[in-house]
Amino acid sequence: MQINLKNIANYLIVLMPAFLISGPFLSDLSIVLIDLIFVYYLFKDKNFKYIDNLLFKILIIYTFYISLRSIFADEIFLSLKSSLFYFRFVFLIFAINFFLNENKELISNFSKGILITIIVLFVDAIFQFIVGINFLGFEIENPDKLNGLFGDEGVLGSYLIRFFPLLLACYIYLFEKKNKYLFMFLFLCVSGLIFLSGSRSSLALLFLFCFLFFLFFIN
């Protein structure tokens, strides 16, 4: 049976929000695999239009620049560790664009995937807030902060505020007939969870996002 690499890449993109909860290994591995599959099809089909543009060239030059700067840092190996392979994120941007054009259902599947992931995070965190322990047995490390499925990392608020705009966009995409009450319920649930996470920086970003969101999309 022939393996369809495009389907593998599609599954990895849909599961990316969940992989990020598990830690850096699965998320970084999925990014590398998506990039490799993308490059494979570029050369296989000899279709380089996705990377033959000014934006791609600027981003690649920028990643080369920060890698070069890392050589002159005091802690060279520590600095290179974070910057040397930064180009994988550049390829990821254009790879997602490629797979979205190849599979029109991908954006719908990704929207459902991120909605399910946020719902699981919400239910688990509320359970931890009430009981003191979550579904995986993680206890609250700090009484003022929820950690949920992230264990001792304590990045629940940081994760939510970075996916919050994408979550709302996915909601708008999935539900053609807008239900403002369901929308506000979703908005309040995630906002409340960010507040309970105890991250002041995430809370500040939330206020900024809410201000910009209602400023531009109140109608």
N, C-alpha and C positions, 0 to 999 in steps of 0.2 A: 504494500500500500504506500503510495507516494505521500510524503509529508507536505502539507500546505504551510509554507513558512509565513504567508500573509495571515493565516488564521492564528498562528502562534503569536505573532506580533499584536494582532487585535486583542487576543485574550490578555496579553501582558499589559497593554494599555488600559484595558477595562479594570484589571486588578491592581493597577498602580497605587490608587489611594489606600487599599488594604495592605499592600506590601510596605508602604511607608510606616504603618503602625507597627509592623513586626520588627523594624530595625533597618539598618543600612544595607545588610547583605542582599536580601531579596530585591529591594528597590534598585540598588546599583547593578545587580546582575540582570534585572529585566531591562534597564536602560541600555546596557551594553548589548544585550541580545537584540533589542529593537533596532539599535544603530547598525549592528552587523547585518541584520536582515534587510534593512533599508539600503545599505551600501551594496549588498549582493544584487538587489533588483536594479539599482542604478546601472551597474556594469552589465548585468544580464540583458536588460532591455536597451542598454546604451541610451538611456534617457536621463540626461543630467540637468534638465531644466529646473529641478527643485533646488539645486545648489549653485546654479549658474546665475547668480543675482548679486546685487551690491550688498544687501543685508547679510547674506551668508559670508561674504568676503570680509566685511567689516568685523563681524563677530569672531571669525577665525583669527584675524589679525590681532584682535583684542585679547583672545586667549593666549596667543603666542607672546604678546606683550607682557601679560601678568606672569606667565611662566618664566620669561626672561628676567623680570624684576625679582622673582623669587630666588634666583641664583645669588643675588647680592644681599639677601636678607641675613640676619644674624643666625637664625636657625634655618639653614638651607633645606635640610631634609623635611623638616616639619612644614615649611612653607611650600616646598614642591609637592608634598603629599596632597595638598588641597587644590593646587593650581595646575599641575602638570597635565592631568587628564580632564580638565574642565571642559575641553572641547566636546566631550561626550554629550553635554547638555545642549550645545549648539546643534549637533546632529539630531538630537532628540526632537527639537522644535520642528525641523524640516521633515523628519521621519513621520511625525504625527500628521503633518500636513499631507504627506504622501499617502498614508494609510487611510486618512479620512476621505481622500478623493477616490481611493480604490474600493472602499466599503462604505456605502451611504448609511448603513445601519450602525456604524461604529459610534457615532456621537450619541445616538439613542441608548446604545448599550452602556457606554461610559457614563451617561447621565444616571441611568438606573444603578450602575455600580457605585457611584459616589453617594447617591441618595441612601442606598442600603448600608454603606459603610458608616455614614454619619448617624443613621438611625441606631445601628448597633452600638456605636460609641456613646450616643446619648442614653440609651437604655442602661448600658453597663455603668456609666458614670453616675446616673441617678440612683441606681441600685447601690453603688459604693457610698454615695452621699448619705443614703438612708440607713444602710446596714453597717457600713464601715469597712466592707470588703467587697471586691468586685467578683465577677464570674470566674476569673482565673486565679482567685485567691490573693490578689494584690491588696494590701491594706493601705490606708491613707497615710502617707509618710509625714505630711504636715497637716494639722487640723484646718488650716486656712486654704489648703490647696487640694484639688482633686487631681489624681494622676490617671485614673481609669485603666485602660488597656496598655498604657505606656509604662506601667510599672514604676520603677524608681527614677525614670528620666524626667518626669514632670513637665512634659511639653504638650499637654492636652490643649491648652489655650493657644499656643503657637500654631499647632496643627489646624485647629478649627478656624482661626482668623485668616489663614492663608488659603483655606479651601472654601471659606464662606462665600466670597463673591462667585466662585465657580459653581457652588451648590445652588445659589439663587438663579444663576444663568441656566443651569440644567433644569431647574424647576420650571422656568419660563418656557424652555424648549419642550419639555415633556408634556406640559399641560396647556394645550392650545386655548381651551376655555379657562380663563384665569378665575380662580376662586380667591378673592382677596382675604377671606377669613382663614383659609388654609395656608395662604402665603404668609400672613402675619403670625399665625401659630408657629410655622416653621422658623420664621425670623426670630420670634421671641424665645423659642426653645434653644436655638443655637446661641443666641446672645446671652441667655441666662447661664448656659453651660460655660461659656467663655468667662463670665463673671465668677462662677463658682470655681473655675480652674485657678483663680488667684494670681494670674499673671498680669502685672500692671502694664507691661508693654503691649500685651495682646488686647487689654482693655482699652488702652489709648488708641490703638489701631482700629478697634471696633467703633469707637466714637467717631473717628475720622471717616471711616467707611460709611457709617450710618448717615453722617452729615452729607457726604458727597452723593450717596445713593438717593436720598430723599430730595436733594437739591436738583438732581438731573432726571429722576424717574418718578417723581411724585404723581404724575398723571398716568 
